[in-house]
Amino acid sequence: MSALRSVILAAADSRRLQRFVQRYGFRLGAARFVAGESLDDAVPVLRRLNEQGLLTNTTLLGEGVYDETQTREVVAAYRELLDRIQTEGLRTNVALKLTHLGLSIDEELAQRNVAELVDHAAARGNFVRIDMEESRHVDATLRIYRRLRESGHENVGTVLQSYLFRAENDLAALLPLAPNLRLVKGAYLEPPEIAYPRKRDVDAAYVRLLETSLRADGFTAVATHDETLIEHTISFAEERAIPKERFQFQMLYGVRTRLQLDLVQRGFDVLVATPYGPEWYRYLMRRLAERPANVLFLLRNLVRG
Ligand SMILES: Cc1cc2nc3c(=O)[nH]c(=O)nc-3n(C[C@H](O)[C@H](O)[C@H](O)COP(=O)(O)OP(=O)(O)OC[C@H]3O[C@@H](n4cnc5c(N)ncnc54)[C@H](O)[C@@H]3O)c2cc1C
């Protein structure tokens, strides 16, 4: 892992930095990665992406909620979001974090909250993706996903992170469920005892997950901006006659926009993860850590004022 990546992810915990970044807010450039601070801001952005042929998902930004009442407010906001997606006729599904729904307080609470939202989405023909967070939440997240699937919920998926040594075993355990899985490299600071420190090992693990998932039943969301991996997916699927309906590419709003549109032109489904909400600080810091050059982009905006 690059030293700069570790520094940025560690600095993300600094309250002073958070106050500073939050104060200068969108002017600093968060708007490049976030569709706005409110749902009303996000809707036209989602519509514009849909009009360009891109699928979208959206997230009300937030994580690490430690107050049960607050988790109920998050559930209410997601219910409203799912209703709004339906009335606006958007091609948008929802991705959420279980710590936003109370996972750090109580697993059962998070389970109830997410099950309510998965039901609400199902009644509207929509789908919920459970993001994957820090490694300490992986077991509980996979347990909750499995319970949802085993209780008959089909419109739900989750995420595996290739930087974790455990990901291949997790994939093998999930395959009998014909899961809908998003594959990512992983965005958090994890110790070398459990995660590959070197990028090339993370990339190689990604290829193994990708090939296993594509060969199996289920649906694979190839969530990366890495063109080598994207082209590998395309040729691997072509060689094995894996239909295009069995996978899609996913990228982040504000990252590799040209590549997103090129893939649509080539006939592939591309989903753009397009979050919104006032709590964008941690999300922004992860985006900076992925590409430290983004820090320069932010600083340039600050200087230009
Ligand atoms: C749709 C989606 C959902 C995700 N969900 C999760 C999740 O649930 N849990 C989780 O841990 N992680 C998640 N991630 C983040 C993921 O783990 C990686 O941190 C992120 O995708 C960067 O890795 P990469 O695969 O794009 O490859 P890299 O090898 O890091 O990058 C490939 C290329 O893309 C460019 N690039 C990558 N990131 C950026 C950026 N932020 N800004 C500008 N250029 C960039 C790089 O410059 C590089 O040229 C998600 C990513 C996507 C796309």
The ligand as an SDF file (V2000), in Angstrom:
LIG
                    3D

 53 58  0  0  0  0  0  0  0  0999 V2000
  -19.0550    1.2120   -7.4910 C   0  0  0  0  0  0  0  0  0  0  0  0
  -18.0320    1.0530   -6.4090 C   0  0  0  0  0  0  0  0  0  0  0  0
  -18.4130    0.6410   -5.1600 C   0  0  0  0  0  0  0  0  0  0  0  0
  -17.4870    0.4490   -4.1510 C   0  0  0  0  0  0  0  0  0  0  0  0
  -17.8680   -0.0690   -2.9450 N   0  0  0  0  0  0  0  0  0  0  0  0
  -16.9420   -0.3560   -2.0040 C   0  0  0  0  0  0  0  0  0  0  0  0
  -17.2870   -1.0330   -0.8080 C   0  0  0  0  0  0  0  0  0  0  0  0
  -18.4510   -1.3820   -0.5590 O   0  0  0  0  0  0  0  0  0  0  0  0
  -16.2970   -1.2790    0.0930 N   0  0  0  0  0  0  0  0  0  0  0  0
  -14.9930   -0.9390   -0.1430 C   0  0  0  0  0  0  0  0  0  0  0  0
  -14.1250   -1.2280    0.6990 O   0  0  0  0  0  0  0  0  0  0  0  0
  -14.6460   -0.2860   -1.2750 N   0  0  0  0  0  0  0  0  0  0  0  0
  -15.5730    0.0100   -2.2070 C   0  0  0  0  0  0  0  0  0  0  0  0
  -15.1940    0.6430   -3.3650 N   0  0  0  0  0  0  0  0  0  0  0  0
  -13.8330    1.2330   -3.4900 C   0  0  0  0  0  0  0  0  0  0  0  0
  -12.8060    0.2170   -3.9610 C   0  0  0  0  0  0  0  0  0  0  0  0
  -12.5350   -0.6930   -2.9200 O   0  0  0  0  0  0  0  0  0  0  0  0
  -11.4990    0.9170   -4.3820 C   0  0  0  0  0  0  0  0  0  0  0  0
  -10.9880    1.6310   -3.2860 O   0  0  0  0  0  0  0  0  0  0  0  0
  -11.6500    1.8800   -5.5530 C   0  0  0  0  0  0  0  0  0  0  0  0
  -12.5230    1.3870   -6.5000 O   0  0  0  0  0  0  0  0  0  0  0  0
  -10.2840    2.1580   -6.2230 C   0  0  0  0  0  0  0  0  0  0  0  0
   -9.7620    0.9870   -6.7660 O   0  0  0  0  0  0  0  0  0  0  0  0
   -9.8680    0.5810   -8.3220 P   0  0  0  0  0  0  0  0  0  0  0  0
  -10.4570   -0.7740   -8.3510 O   0  0  0  0  0  0  0  0  0  0  0  0
  -10.6090    1.5940   -9.0920 O   0  0  0  0  0  0  0  0  0  0  0  0
   -8.3990    0.3950   -8.8100 O   0  0  0  0  0  0  0  0  0  0  0  0
   -7.0670    1.2360   -8.6960 P   0  0  0  0  0  0  0  0  0  0  0  0
   -5.9990    0.3030   -9.1340 O   0  0  0  0  0  0  0  0  0  0  0  0
   -6.9480    1.8930   -7.3540 O   0  0  0  0  0  0  0  0  0  0  0  0
   -7.2680    2.3700   -9.7700 O   0  0  0  0  0  0  0  0  0  0  0  0
   -7.3980    2.1090  -11.1380 C   0  0  0  0  0  0  0  0  0  0  0  0
   -7.3530    3.4170  -11.8880 C   0  0  0  0  0  0  0  0  0  0  0  0
   -8.4970    4.2270  -11.5480 O   0  0  0  0  0  0  0  0  0  0  0  0
   -8.0930    5.4870  -11.0560 C   0  0  0  0  0  0  0  0  0  0  0  0
   -8.8170    5.7970   -9.8070 N   0  0  0  0  0  0  0  0  0  0  0  0
   -9.1410    4.9140   -8.8390 C   0  0  0  0  0  0  0  0  0  0  0  0
   -9.7680    5.5540   -7.8260 N   0  0  0  0  0  0  0  0  0  0  0  0
   -9.8220    6.8510   -8.1720 C   0  0  0  0  0  0  0  0  0  0  0  0
  -10.3260    8.0180   -7.5450 C   0  0  0  0  0  0  0  0  0  0  0  0
  -10.8790    7.9870   -6.3390 N   0  0  0  0  0  0  0  0  0  0  0  0
  -10.2170    9.1930   -8.2000 N   0  0  0  0  0  0  0  0  0  0  0  0
   -9.6330    9.2520   -9.4240 C   0  0  0  0  0  0  0  0  0  0  0  0
   -9.1390    8.1800  -10.0760 N   0  0  0  0  0  0  0  0  0  0  0  0
   -9.2160    7.0020   -9.4550 C   0  0  0  0  0  0  0  0  0  0  0  0
   -6.6220    5.3610  -10.6780 C   0  0  0  0  0  0  0  0  0  0  0  0
   -5.9210    6.5350  -10.9590 O   0  0  0  0  0  0  0  0  0  0  0  0
   -6.1210    4.2400  -11.5340 C   0  0  0  0  0  0  0  0  0  0  0  0
   -5.5730    4.7290  -12.7240 O   0  0  0  0  0  0  0  0  0  0  0  0
  -16.1170    0.7750   -4.4040 C   0  0  0  0  0  0  0  0  0  0  0  0
  -15.7250    1.1830   -5.6760 C   0  0  0  0  0  0  0  0  0  0  0  0
  -16.6480    1.3140   -6.6720 C   0  0  0  0  0  0  0  0  0  0  0  0
  -16.1800    1.7120   -8.0340 C   0  0  0  0  0  0  0  0  0  0  0  0
  1  2  1  0
  2  3  1  0
  2 52  2  0
  3  4  2  0
  4  5  1  0
  4 50  1  0
  5  6  2  0
  6  7  1  0
  6 13  1  0
  7  8  2  0
  7  9  1  0
  9 10  1  0
 10 11  2  0
 10 12  1  0
 12 13  2  0
 13 14  1  0
 14 15  1  0
 14 50  1  0
 15 16  1  0
 16 17  1  0
 16 18  1  0
 18 19  1  0
 18 20  1  0
 20 21  1  0
 20 22  1  0
 22 23  1  0
 23 24  1  0
 24 25  2  0
 24 26  1  0
 24 27  1  0
 27 28  1  0
 28 29  2  0
 28 30  1  0
 28 31  1  0
 31 32  1  0
 32 33  1  0
 33 34  1  0
 33 48  1  0
 34 35  1  0
 35 36  1  0
 35 46  1  0
 36 37  1  0
 36 45  1  0
 37 38  2  0
 38 39  1  0
 39 40  1  0
 39 45  2  0
 40 41  1  0
 40 42  2  0
 42 43  1  0
 43 44  2  0
 44 45  1  0
 46 47  1  0
 46 48  1  0
 48 49  1  0
 50 51  2  0
 51 52  1  0
 52 53  1  0
M  END
$$$$
